[in-house]
């Protein structure tokens, strides 16, 4: 047993008192609304930093959270009063020394009161072991041992404090004052409703387990639910963790002293959302007045709330996404688009300053070079976009699809991963080499847990049930390796992995590639199509990928349908991208995804465009008919469609189910001339 325990157990005989001039509140600082939230206006999504309106009066120090069997409580560390003690305590905290320890002493320092609750010395084990001590620190007695304070235990040597601390359950200002060997160093105080938890801990029955052995430290051991003479692990008071936590929540944080919730009195007029300590108020339809109530709750369940007024009114349109300048092949259809806040909105596109008749939507399809702007207007005013310059060039290396990859669930029967692709293009001839891969086991090494263990890759020509190319295990094929290196494909795990891959040569046509699991196996698979023509060998007559699609089961989380593709060349390329569900039902597909959402991201992870329901967009219908895309079942179907002009780069289209729904979906990427 350490000397600190032996001496501290004899503190009951020491009753001298000395009240220091330094004062400390006996009551824990309470959670409060620090100032009222002023009335807000939200013509556009508006944010509010809640840290300015909630907190604990006078609390400015580092906060640590104790997680115990009977609840959590928070302690503010008082660095200005006891810098060495605070540094010592945080040293133990940073090393997790107090995690999985116990309260080993609950004692009254007088006959009826002056109780303390002591911990930090022994581990949560049978029998408890010592917490490893660090070098002792000098005494810093500057604050009284008032109720709710935390101080370091020590031996009769004033400068002997190491790991053990105690919480003053009562006001022990006198009994633990300066006349008691110089006093005991207070370095923190319980805040908020934490003393409710401390009082509950202090009320746990205490047992003397010394058996008359003065060297045994457990003369006042708190034990819960003890029903026999044998002490089991669950009878000890477990301190699960002691950790530094922020006072206010941050985005993505797992722990904090306070948590926030918010409610709008009229969600249709104004919706509210929280990210950490930031409240976002988003106007809905119409204008008017409502209230928002924000509640702050601490770890002990104490809460306060405030309600404030919000006015939602018409706003002058605010452009959030400007149309962008682009270089395209001469004659190619080019899509310009604008996004703005302030609905309902009207649009008028202009070319070189002159209004274009009939172009009154948020997107514009043009075939000629020029400088384009759009004026966005509502009842409150108007705003004109930046100019987007469309430059048309004659290029021998125009933008084109060079790679498509689909990651989703694959298996057998309806869960077969089916990828369709078209090779050709107006004015093209000759042969085209493609690298096709069905990747499963290699995904395991890339962090995908539920990968397809043994994929088989089968290629079919359109209208035929005969396999024109197939591979089960790629076997380290030299040609596959060489082409994969040339096109920049990531290497497969090993020559003996059960991934499937082959080099496919064609003079053009419509094909499907199917990735199916061996037997009845299922899992996440990646189907890939690479254009294997070296960039230096490409000419305008070289066949190319003009369309690629994938039909697969859409799940949740990592099981959504993810289509990655690459635009290669010197110019931008216009693409029609679709995420179909309801239209599949009309074509006889069972269990089709009822309401797909389509999100397009660039290589930086930024959202390029999104669509939930295509809403019968006239431009999309016209372009779809021009390129021969299957007509959608109706203008009101909940299929998702994007028409975009993209500069060269790497992109990802993600198809998911609205409202966490699942089902079979078709992702399509079409080249638009």
C-alpha positions as CSV (number, residue, x, y, z in Angstrom):
1,X,0.0,0.0,0.0
2,X,1.3,3.5,-0.9
3,X,2.2,6.0,1.9
4,X,-0.4,8.4,0.5
5,X,-3.2,5.9,1.3
6,X,-1.9,5.2,4.9
7,X,-1.7,8.9,5.8
8,X,-4.9,10.0,4.1
9,X,-6.9,7.3,6.0
10,X,-5.9,9.1,9.2
11,X,-7.2,12.5,8.1
12,X,-10.3,12.0,10.3
13,X,-8.4,13.0,13.4
14,X,-7.3,16.3,11.9
15,X,-9.9,19.0,12.3
16,X,-8.0,22.3,12.1
17,X,-9.5,25.1,10.0
18,X,-8.2,28.0,8.1
19,X,-10.2,29.9,5.5
20,X,-8.1,31.4,2.7
21,X,-8.8,34.8,1.3
22,X,-9.1,33.1,-2.1
23,X,-12.8,32.1,-2.6
24,X,-14.5,29.5,-4.6
25,X,-18.2,29.0,-5.2
26,X,-19.6,26.2,-3.1
27,X,-22.3,25.6,-5.6
28,X,-21.5,24.2,-9.0
29,X,-21.9,26.7,-11.9
30,X,-25.3,26.0,-13.4
31,X,-26.2,25.7,-17.1
32,X,-27.9,28.9,-18.3
33,X,-28.9,30.9,-21.3
34,X,-26.1,33.5,-21.2
35,X,-28.0,36.0,-23.4
36,X,-31.3,36.0,-25.3
37,X,-31.1,35.2,-29.0
38,X,-32.2,38.3,-31.0
39,X,-34.9,38.1,-33.6
40,X,-33.6,36.7,-36.8
41,X,-34.4,37.1,-40.5
42,X,-33.9,34.2,-42.9
43,X,-34.5,35.1,-46.5
44,X,-31.8,32.6,-47.4
45,X,-30.3,29.7,-45.4
46,X,-29.0,31.4,-42.3
47,X,-26.6,30.1,-39.6
48,X,-26.4,30.9,-35.9
49,X,-23.5,30.1,-33.6
50,X,-25.2,28.7,-30.4
51,X,-22.0,29.0,-28.3
52,X,-22.9,32.7,-27.9
53,X,-26.1,32.0,-26.1
54,X,-25.6,29.0,-23.8
55,X,-23.0,28.1,-21.2
56,X,-22.0,28.1,-17.5
57,X,-21.3,31.4,-15.9
58,X,-17.6,31.9,-15.1
59,X,-16.5,28.6,-16.7
60,X,-13.5,29.2,-18.9
61,X,-11.1,26.4,-18.1
62,X,-10.5,23.0,-19.7
63,X,-13.3,20.5,-19.0
64,X,-12.9,16.8,-18.3
65,X,-15.8,14.3,-18.2
66,X,-16.0,11.4,-15.8
67,X,-18.0,8.5,-17.0
68,X,-19.1,6.3,-14.1
69,X,-21.5,3.5,-13.3
70,X,-24.0,6.0,-12.0
71,X,-23.7,8.6,-14.7
72,X,-21.5,11.2,-16.2
73,X,-20.3,14.5,-14.5
74,X,-18.1,17.3,-15.8
75,X,-15.2,19.1,-14.0
76,X,-13.7,22.4,-14.9
77,X,-10.0,22.5,-14.3
78,X,-8.8,25.7,-12.5
79,X,-5.4,26.3,-14.2
80,X,-4.9,29.8,-12.8
81,X,-5.2,28.6,-9.2
82,X,-3.2,25.4,-9.5
83,X,-1.2,25.2,-12.8
84,X,1.1,22.3,-11.7
85,X,-1.8,20.3,-10.4
86,X,-3.8,20.8,-13.5
87,X,-0.9,19.8,-15.7
88,X,-0.3,16.7,-13.5
89,X,-3.9,15.6,-13.8
90,X,-4.0,16.1,-17.5
91,X,-0.9,14.1,-17.9
92,X,-2.7,11.1,-16.3
93,X,-5.8,11.8,-18.4
94,X,-3.8,12.0,-21.7
95,X,-2.2,8.6,-20.9
96,X,-5.7,7.1,-20.1
97,X,-4.4,6.3,-16.6
98,X,-7.9,7.0,-15.1
99,X,-9.8,4.9,-17.5
100,X,-11.1,1.6,-16.0
101,X,-10.4,2.6,-12.4
102,X,-12.6,2.7,-9.3
103,X,-13.7,5.0,-6.5
104,X,-11.8,3.2,-3.7
105,X,-12.8,5.4,-0.8
106,X,-16.0,7.1,0.4
107,X,-15.3,8.5,3.8
108,X,-16.5,11.0,6.3
109,X,-13.7,13.1,7.9
110,X,-15.8,13.7,11.0
111,X,-18.5,11.7,12.7
112,X,-21.4,12.9,10.7
113,X,-20.1,14.9,7.7
114,X,-17.2,16.3,5.8
115,X,-17.4,13.4,3.3
116,X,-15.0,12.9,0.4
117,X,-15.1,10.5,-2.6
118,X,-11.7,9.3,-3.6
119,X,-10.4,7.7,-6.8
120,X,-7.5,7.7,-9.3
121,X,-5.5,5.1,-7.3
122,X,-6.7,1.6,-8.3
123,X,-7.8,-0.2,-11.4
124,X,-11.2,-1.8,-12.1
125,X,-10.2,-5.4,-11.4
126,X,-10.4,-8.2,-8.8
127,X,-8.2,-7.6,-7.0
128,X,-7.7,-3.9,-7.8
129,X,-4.2,-3.0,-8.9
130,X,-2.3,0.3,-8.4
131,X,-2.5,3.0,-11.0
132,X,1.1,3.6,-12.2
133,X,2.3,6.8,-10.5
134,X,4.3,9.6,-12.1
135,X,6.7,11.9,-10.1
136,X,5.1,13.7,-7.2
137,X,4.3,17.4,-7.5
138,X,4.6,20.4,-5.1
139,X,1.6,21.5,-3.1
140,X,-0.5,24.3,-4.5
141,X,-3.0,25.2,-1.8
142,X,-4.7,28.3,-3.1
143,X,-8.4,27.5,-3.0
144,X,-10.7,26.1,-0.2
145,X,-12.0,22.5,-0.3
146,X,-15.6,23.7,-0.9
147,X,-18.4,21.3,-1.8
148,X,-18.0,20.2,-5.4
149,X,-14.3,20.8,-5.7
150,X,-11.7,18.2,-6.7
151,X,-8.3,18.1,-5.0
152,X,-5.2,15.9,-5.0
153,X,-4.6,13.4,-2.2
154,X,-1.2,13.2,-0.6
155,X,0.8,11.8,2.4
156,X,2.0,13.8,5.4
157,X,4.6,15.2,3.0
158,X,2.8,18.3,1.4
159,X,4.7,17.7,-1.8
160,X,3.8,14.1,-2.4
161,X,0.6,14.2,-4.6
162,X,0.7,11.8,-7.5
163,X,-2.4,10.2,-9.2
164,X,-5.0,10.1,-6.5
165,X,-7.7,12.8,-6.3
166,X,-10.9,13.3,-4.2
167,X,-14.1,15.2,-4.6
168,X,-15.4,17.2,-1.7
169,X,-19.0,15.9,-1.2
170,X,-19.4,18.4,1.6
171,X,-17.8,21.8,2.4
172,X,-14.5,20.7,3.8
173,X,-12.9,24.1,3.8
174,X,-12.0,23.8,7.5
175,X,-11.1,20.2,7.9
176,X,-8.8,20.2,4.9
177,X,-7.5,23.8,5.4
178,X,-4.0,25.1,5.7
179,X,-3.6,24.0,9.3
180,X,-4.0,20.4,8.1
181,X,-0.4,20.0,7.0
182,X,-0.6,22.9,4.7
183,X,-3.9,22.0,3.1
184,X,-4.9,20.1,0.0
185,X,-4.6,21.4,-3.5
186,X,-7.9,22.1,-5.2
187,X,-7.5,22.1,-9.0
188,X,-11.1,21.9,-10.3
189,X,-14.8,22.0,-9.6
190,X,-17.8,20.0,-10.7
191,X,-20.1,22.0,-13.0
192,X,-23.7,21.9,-14.0
193,X,-25.8,19.1,-12.5
194,X,-22.8,17.0,-11.9
195,X,-23.2,17.0,-8.1
196,X,-26.4,15.0,-8.5
197,X,-24.2,12.2,-9.8
198,X,-21.5,12.7,-7.2
199,X,-24.1,12.6,-4.4
200,X,-25.5,9.4,-5.8
201,X,-22.0,7.9,-5.8
202,X,-21.4,9.1,-2.2
203,X,-24.7,7.4,-1.1
204,X,-23.4,3.9,-2.2
205,X,-23.0,1.7,0.9
206,X,-19.4,1.6,2.3
207,X,-17.7,-1.5,3.5
208,X,-14.5,-2.2,5.6
209,X,-12.5,-4.9,3.8
210,X,-9.3,-4.5,5.9
211,X,-10.0,-7.4,8.2
212,X,-8.0,-5.6,10.8
213,X,-5.1,-5.2,8.6
214,X,-4.0,-1.5,8.8
215,X,-2.0,-1.9,5.6
216,X,-5.2,-2.6,3.6
217,X,-6.4,0.6,1.9
218,X,-10.0,-0.5,1.5
219,X,-11.4,0.5,4.9
220,X,-14.2,2.6,3.3
221,X,-14.8,0.9,0.0
222,X,-18.1,1.8,-1.8
223,X,-19.7,-1.3,-3.1
224,X,-23.0,-1.5,-5.1
225,X,-25.5,-4.4,-5.1
226,X,-23.4,-6.5,-2.7
227,X,-25.5,-9.6,-1.8
228,X,-22.8,-12.0,-0.6
229,X,-19.6,-11.7,1.3
230,X,-17.7,-12.2,-1.9
231,X,-16.9,-9.0,-3.8
232,X,-17.3,-9.3,-7.6
233,X,-16.1,-6.9,-10.3
234,X,-19.6,-5.5,-10.8
235,X,-19.8,-4.5,-7.2
236,X,-17.0,-2.0,-7.6
237,X,-17.9,1.6,-8.7
238,X,-16.4,1.7,-12.2
239,X,-14.9,4.9,-13.6
240,X,-15.0,4.0,-17.3
241,X,-13.1,7.0,-18.5
242,X,-11.9,10.4,-17.6
243,X,-11.4,12.5,-20.8
244,X,-11.1,16.1,-21.9
245,X,-14.2,17.2,-23.7
246,X,-15.2,20.4,-25.4
247,X,-17.9,22.5,-23.8
248,X,-19.8,22.8,-27.0
249,X,-20.3,20.1,-29.7
250,X,-18.4,20.3,-32.9
251,X,-19.4,18.8,-36.3
252,X,-18.5,15.1,-36.1
253,X,-17.6,15.1,-32.4
254,X,-18.5,12.1,-30.3
255,X,-18.6,13.8,-26.8
256,X,-19.1,17.3,-25.4
257,X,-20.5,18.8,-22.2
258,X,-23.5,20.3,-24.0
259,X,-25.7,19.0,-26.7
260,X,-28.3,21.0,-28.7
261,X,-31.7,20.3,-30.2
262,X,-33.9,22.7,-32.1
263,X,-37.5,22.8,-33.2
264,X,-39.3,25.2,-35.6
265,X,-42.9,26.0,-34.9
266,X,-43.6,26.0,-38.6
267,X,-41.3,23.5,-40.5
268,X,-43.0,24.2,-43.8
269,X,-42.1,27.9,-43.5
270,X,-38.7,27.4,-41.9
271,X,-36.8,24.2,-41.3
272,X,-33.9,23.9,-38.9
273,X,-30.8,21.7,-38.7
274,X,-27.8,21.3,-36.4
275,X,-24.2,20.6,-37.1
276,X,-22.2,20.7,-33.9
277,X,-23.0,24.1,-32.4
278,X,-24.2,25.7,-35.6
279,X,-27.9,26.1,-36.2
280,X,-29.0,26.4,-39.8
281,X,-32.4,27.9,-40.6
282,X,-33.6,27.2,-44.1
283,X,-36.6,29.1,-45.5
284,X,-39.3,27.0,-47.2
285,X,-42.3,28.0,-49.3
286,X,-43.9,31.4,-48.8
287,X,-43.1,34.1,-46.3
288,X,-44.1,35.0,-42.8
289,X,-43.2,34.7,-39.1
290,X,-42.4,31.8,-36.9
291,X,-40.4,30.9,-33.8
292,X,-37.5,28.5,-33.1
293,X,-36.8,26.9,-29.8
294,X,-33.3,25.7,-29.0
295,X,-32.6,23.4,-26.0
296,X,-29.2,22.9,-24.5
297,X,-28.7,19.7,-22.4
298,X,-25.7,18.7,-20.4
299,X,-24.3,15.2,-19.6
300,X,-26.3,15.0,-16.4
301,X,-29.6,15.8,-18.1
302,X,-29.9,19.4,-16.9
303,X,-31.4,21.6,-19.7
304,X,-32.3,25.1,-20.5
305,X,-34.0,26.5,-23.6
306,X,-34.7,29.7,-25.3
307,X,-37.2,30.7,-28.0
308,X,-36.7,33.4,-30.6
309,X,-38.6,34.9,-33.5
310,X,-37.6,34.4,-37.2
311,X,-39.0,36.3,-40.1
312,X,-39.0,34.6,-43.5
313,X,-39.6,37.0,-46.3
314,X,-39.0,37.4,-50.0
315,X,-35.4,37.8,-51.0
316,X,-33.6,39.1,-54.0
317,X,-32.4,36.1,-55.9
318,X,-29.0,34.9,-54.9
319,X,-26.9,32.8,-57.4
320,X,-25.3,29.9,-55.7
321,X,-23.8,28.2,-58.7
322,X,-22.6,30.3,-61.7
323,X,-22.6,29.1,-65.3
324,X,-19.0,28.2,-66.2
325,X,-16.9,28.9,-69.3
326,X,-16.1,25.8,-71.3
327,X,-14.1,24.8,-74.4
328,X,-16.0,22.2,-76.6
329,X,-15.6,20.6,-80.1
330,X,-17.3,22.7,-82.8
331,X,-21.0,21.8,-83.1
332,X,-21.3,19.9,-79.8
333,X,-24.4,20.6,-77.7
334,X,-23.2,22.4,-74.6
335,X,-25.1,22.7,-71.3
336,X,-24.9,25.8,-69.2
337,X,-26.7,25.9,-65.9
338,X,-27.3,28.2,-62.9
339,X,-28.5,27.6,-59.4
340,X,-30.1,30.3,-57.3
341,X,-32.1,30.9,-54.1
342,X,-35.2,32.9,-53.7
343,X,-38.0,30.7,-55.3
344,X,-40.2,31.2,-57.1
345,X,-37.7,32.2,-59.8
346,X,-37.9,33.3,-63.5
347,X,-34.9,33.0,-65.9
348,X,-33.8,34.7,-69.1
349,X,-30.7,33.6,-70.9
350,X,-28.8,36.0,-73.1
351,X,-26.1,35.5,-75.8
352,X,-23.7,38.4,-76.2
353,X,-26.1,40.6,-74.3
354,X,-29.2,39.8,-76.3
355,X,-32.1,37.8,-74.9
356,X,-32.6,34.3,-76.4
357,X,-36.2,33.7,-77.2
358,X,-37.8,30.9,-75.2
359,X,-34.8,30.2,-73.0
360,X,-36.4,30.7,-69.6
361,X,-35.2,27.7,-67.6
362,X,-32.3,27.2,-65.2
363,X,-30.3,25.4,-67.9
364,X,-29.5,26.2,-71.5
365,X,-28.3,24.0,-74.3
366,X,-26.4,25.8,-77.1
367,X,-24.5,24.8,-80.2
368,X,-22.6,28.0,-80.9
369,X,-19.8,29.9,-79.4
370,X,-20.4,33.1,-77.5
371,X,-20.7,34.8,-74.2
372,X,-23.8,33.7,-72.2
373,X,-25.4,35.2,-69.1
374,X,-28.7,34.6,-67.3
375,X,-30.9,37.0,-65.4
376,X,-32.7,35.5,-62.4
377,X,-35.7,37.3,-61.2
378,X,-38.5,37.1,-58.6
379,X,-40.9,39.5,-56.9
380,X,-38.1,41.1,-54.8
381,X,-35.7,41.9,-57.6
382,X,-33.2,40.4,-60.1
383,X,-29.6,39.4,-60.4
384,X,-27.5,38.6,-63.5
385,X,-24.9,35.9,-63.6
386,X,-21.3,36.0,-64.5
387,X,-20.6,35.5,-68.2
388,X,-19.9,32.0,-69.3
389,X,-17.8,31.9,-72.5
390,X,-18.4,29.0,-74.8
391,X,-15.3,28.5,-77.0
392,X,-15.7,26.1,-80.0
393,X,-12.5,24.5,-81.4
394,X,-11.6,21.9,-84.0
395,X,-9.8,19.2,-82.1
396,X,-8.2,15.9,-83.0
397,X,-8.5,14.9,-79.4
398,X,-12.0,15.9,-78.3
399,X,-13.4,15.0,-74.9
400,X,-14.7,11.4,-74.7
401,X,-15.6,8.7,-72.2
402,X,-12.5,6.6,-71.5
403,X,-13.4,4.6,-68.5
404,X,-16.5,3.4,-66.6
405,X,-16.5,1.6,-63.3
406,X,-19.5,0.4,-61.3
407,X,-19.3,-0.6,-57.7
408,X,-22.4,-2.2,-56.2
409,X,-23.8,-5.5,-54.8
410,X,-23.4,-8.5,-57.1
411,X,-24.5,-12.1,-56.8
412,X,-26.7,-14.4,-58.9
413,X,-30.1,-14.2,-60.7
414,X,-31.6,-10.7,-60.1
415,X,-28.5,-9.6,-58.2
416,X,-26.2,-10.2,-61.2
417,X,-24.2,-7.0,-61.9
418,X,-25.0,-6.1,-65.6
419,X,-23.0,-3.5,-67.4
420,X,-24.0,-2.4,-70.9
421,X,-21.7,-0.5,-73.3
422,X,-21.7,0.8,-76.8
423,X,-18.6,1.1,-78.9
424,X,-18.6,3.2,-82.1
425,X,-19.5,6.8,-82.9
426,X,-20.3,8.7,-86.1
427,X,-17.5,8.5,-88.6
428,X,-15.5,5.8,-86.8
429,X,-14.1,2.6,-88.1
430,X,-11.5,-0.1,-87.2
431,X,-11.0,-2.1,-84.1
432,X,-11.1,-1.1,-80.4
433,X,-9.4,-2.8,-77.5
434,X,-11.1,-2.6,-74.1
435,X,-9.9,-3.9,-70.7
436,X,-12.8,-5.4,-68.8
437,X,-12.6,-6.4,-65.2
438,X,-14.9,-7.9,-62.5
439,X,-13.1,-7.1,-59.2
440,X,-14.0,-8.8,-55.9
441,X,-11.2,-10.1,-53.7
442,X,-8.9,-7.1,-54.4
443,X,-11.6,-4.8,-52.9
444,X,-11.0,-6.6,-49.6
445,X,-7.5,-5.1,-49.4
446,X,-9.0,-1.7,-50.2
447,X,-11.3,-1.7,-47.1
448,X,-14.5,-3.2,-48.5
449,X,-15.5,-5.9,-46.0
450,X,-18.3,-7.7,-47.8
451,X,-16.7,-8.2,-51.2
452,X,-17.8,-10.8,-53.8
453,X,-15.3,-13.7,-53.2
454,X,-15.2,-15.2,-56.6
455,X,-16.6,-13.2,-59.5
456,X,-17.0,-14.5,-63.1
457,X,-17.1,-12.0,-66.0
458,X,-19.1,-12.9,-69.1
459,X,-19.5,-10.7,-72.2
460,X,-22.5,-10.9,-74.6
461,X,-23.2,-9.2,-77.9
462,X,-26.6,-7.5,-78.1
463,X,-29.4,-9.8,-79.1
464,X,-27.4,-13.0,-78.4
465,X,-27.3,-15.3,-75.5
466,X,-23.9,-16.6,-76.5
467,X,-20.9,-15.6,-74.5
468,X,-18.3,-13.8,-76.7
469,X,-15.7,-13.5,-74.0
470,X,-15.4,-14.9,-70.5
471,X,-13.0,-15.1,-67.5
472,X,-13.3,-16.6,-64.1
473,X,-9.9,-16.2,-62.4
474,X,-7.6,-13.8,-64.2
475,X,-4.4,-15.9,-63.4
476,X,-1.9,-13.1,-63.7
477,X,-2.5,-12.7,-67.5
478,X,0.4,-10.8,-68.9
479,X,-1.7,-8.9,-71.5
480,X,-4.2,-7.8,-68.8
481,X,-1.3,-6.6,-66.6
482,X,0.3,-4.6,-69.4
483,X,-2.9,-3.0,-70.6
484,X,-4.0,-2.3,-67.0
485,X,-0.7,-0.5,-66.4
486,X,-1.0,1.5,-69.6
487,X,-4.5,2.8,-68.7
488,X,-3.7,3.5,-65.1
489,X,-5.9,0.8,-63.6
490,X,-5.1,-0.1,-60.0
491,X,-3.3,-3.4,-59.7
492,X,-5.1,-6.6,-58.8
493,X,-4.2,-8.2,-55.4
494,X,-2.1,-11.0,-56.9
495,X,-1.8,-13.3,-59.8
496,X,-3.8,-16.0,-57.9
497,X,-6.6,-13.7,-56.8
498,X,-10.1,-14.8,-57.9
499,X,-10.7,-11.4,-59.6
500,X,-11.9,-11.7,-63.3
501,X,-10.3,-9.7,-66.1
502,X,-9.8,-9.9,-69.9
503,X,-8.8,-7.7,-72.9
504,X,-11.7,-7.5,-75.4
505,X,-11.3,-6.5,-79.0
506,X,-14.2,-5.3,-81.1
507,X,-15.0,-3.3,-84.3
508,X,-17.9,-1.7,-82.6
509,X,-21.4,-2.7,-81.4
510,X,-23.6,-3.1,-78.4
511,X,-22.5,-5.4,-75.6
512,X,-23.3,-6.4,-72.0
513,X,-20.8,-7.6,-69.4
514,X,-22.1,-9.5,-66.5
515,X,-20.4,-10.0,-63.2
516,X,-21.9,-13.0,-61.3
517,X,-20.8,-14.7,-58.1
518,X,-19.8,-18.4,-58.0
519,X,-22.5,-20.7,-56.7
520,X,-24.8,-18.6,-54.5
521,X,-22.2,-16.1,-53.3
522,X,-23.0,-12.4,-53.1
523,X,-21.0,-9.3,-52.2
524,X,-19.8,-6.0,-53.4
525,X,-18.1,-6.1,-56.8
526,X,-16.5,-3.6,-59.1
527,X,-17.2,-3.8,-62.9
528,X,-14.7,-1.8,-65.0
529,X,-14.4,-0.9,-68.7
530,X,-11.3,0.9,-69.9
531,X,-10.6,2.3,-73.3
532,X,-7.2,0.7,-74.1
533,X,-6.3,3.0,-77.1
534,X,-3.2,4.9,-76.1
535,X,-3.9,8.7,-76.2
536,X,-1.3,9.2,-78.9
537,X,-2.9,6.7,-81.2
538,X,-6.4,8.2,-80.9
539,X,-7.9,9.9,-84.0
540,X,-11.4,11.2,-84.9
541,X,-12.1,7.9,-86.7
542,X,-11.1,5.7,-83.7
543,X,-14.1,3.9,-82.2
544,X,-14.9,5.0,-78.7
545,X,-17.3,4.4,-75.8
546,X,-20.5,6.3,-76.5
547,X,-22.7,4.8,-73.9
548,X,-22.3,2.8,-70.7
549,X,-24.9,1.6,-68.3
550,X,-25.2,-0.7,-65.2
551,X,-28.2,-2.4,-63.7
552,X,-27.8,-3.5,-60.1
553,X,-29.4,-3.8,-56.7
554,X,-29.2,-0.6,-54.8
555,X,-28.8,-1.0,-51.1
556,X,-27.8,1.3,-48.2
557,X,-24.5,2.7,-47.0
558,X,-21.6,1.1,-49.0
559,X,-24.2,-0.8,-51.0
560,X,-25.5,2.1,-53.1
561,X,-24.9,2.1,-56.8
562,X,-21.7,4.0,-57.6
563,X,-20.7,4.7,-61.2
564,X,-17.3,6.2,-61.8
565,X,-16.2,7.5,-65.2
566,X,-13.4,9.5,-66.8
567,X,-13.7,12.2,-69.5
568,X,-10.4,12.2,-71.5
569,X,-9.2,14.6,-74.2
570,X,-8.6,18.3,-74.8
571,X,-12.2,19.6,-74.6
572,X,-15.3,19.2,-72.5
573,X,-17.9,16.5,-73.2
574,X,-21.7,16.8,-72.8
575,X,-23.2,13.7,-71.1
576,X,-26.7,12.6,-70.3
577,X,-26.6,10.7,-67.0
578,X,-29.7,8.8,-65.7
579,X,-30.6,6.9,-62.6
580,X,-33.7,4.9,-63.5
581,X,-36.1,3.0,-61.2
582,X,-39.8,3.5,-62.0
583,X,-39.2,3.2,-65.8
584,X,-37.7,-0.2,-65.1
585,X,-41.0,-1.3,-63.5
586,X,-42.8,-0.4,-66.8
587,X,-40.3,-2.6,-68.6
588,X,-41.0,-5.6,-66.4
589,X,-38.3,-5.4,-63.8
590,X,-39.5,-6.5,-60.4
591,X,-38.4,-4.8,-57.2
592,X,-37.2,-1.7,-59.1
593,X,-36.0,1.2,-57.0
594,X,-39.2,3.4,-56.5
595,X,-37.5,6.8,-56.1
596,X,-33.9,7.0,-57.1
597,X,-31.7,10.0,-56.4
598,X,-28.7,10.9,-58.6
599,X,-25.7,12.8,-57.3
600,X,-22.7,13.7,-59.4
601,X,-19.3,14.4,-57.8
602,X,-15.9,15.5,-59.1
603,X,-12.6,14.0,-58.1
604,X,-12.4,16.4,-55.1
605,X,-15.7,15.1,-53.8
606,X,-17.5,18.3,-54.6
607,X,-21.1,18.0,-55.8
608,X,-21.3,19.0,-59.5
609,X,-25.1,18.4,-59.9
610,X,-27.9,16.5,-58.2
611,X,-31.4,15.4,-59.2
612,X,-34.2,13.6,-57.4
613,X,-37.2,13.7,-59.9
614,X,-36.6,14.7,-63.5
615,X,-40.1,16.3,-63.7
616,X,-40.5,15.9,-67.5
617,X,-37.8,18.4,-68.4
618,X,-38.3,19.4,-72.0
619,X,-34.6,19.8,-72.8
620,X,-33.8,16.3,-71.4
621,X,-36.7,14.8,-73.5
622,X,-35.4,16.4,-76.7
623,X,-31.8,15.4,-76.1
624,X,-32.8,11.8,-75.1
625,X,-34.7,11.4,-78.3
626,X,-31.8,12.7,-80.4
627,X,-29.3,10.2,-79.0
628,X,-31.8,7.3,-78.9
629,X,-32.1,6.9,-75.1
630,X,-35.1,4.9,-74.0
631,X,-38.1,7.2,-73.3
632,X,-38.9,7.5,-69.6
633,X,-42.3,6.1,-68.5
634,X,-43.9,9.5,-67.8
635,X,-43.1,13.1,-67.1
636,X,-44.1,12.6,-63.5
637,X,-42.0,9.4,-62.9
638,X,-39.5,9.6,-60.1
639,X,-36.6,8.7,-62.3
640,X,-33.5,11.0,-61.9
641,X,-31.7,12.6,-64.8
642,X,-28.8,15.1,-65.3
643,X,-27.7,16.8,-68.5
644,X,-24.2,18.2,-68.0
645,X,-21.2,19.4,-69.9
646,X,-18.0,18.3,-68.1
647,X,-14.4,19.3,-68.6
648,X,-11.8,16.4,-68.7
649,X,-11.6,14.7,-65.3
650,X,-12.7,11.9,-63.0
651,X,-16.3,11.8,-61.9
652,X,-18.6,9.7,-59.8
653,X,-22.3,9.3,-60.2
654,X,-24.1,7.8,-57.2
655,X,-27.6,6.3,-57.3
656,X,-29.3,5.9,-53.9
657,X,-32.9,5.4,-52.8
658,X,-34.8,8.4,-51.4
659,X,-35.8,7.7,-47.8
660,X,-33.3,4.8,-47.4
661,X,-35.3,2.7,-49.9
662,X,-33.7,-0.2,-51.9
663,X,-34.3,-1.9,-55.2
664,X,-33.0,-2.5,-58.7
665,X,-31.8,0.6,-60.5
666,X,-30.2,1.4,-63.9
667,X,-27.3,3.9,-64.1
668,X,-26.6,5.3,-67.6
669,X,-24.1,7.6,-69.1
670,X,-24.6,8.7,-72.7
671,X,-22.4,10.8,-75.0
672,X,-24.2,13.8,-76.4
673,X,-23.1,15.3,-79.7
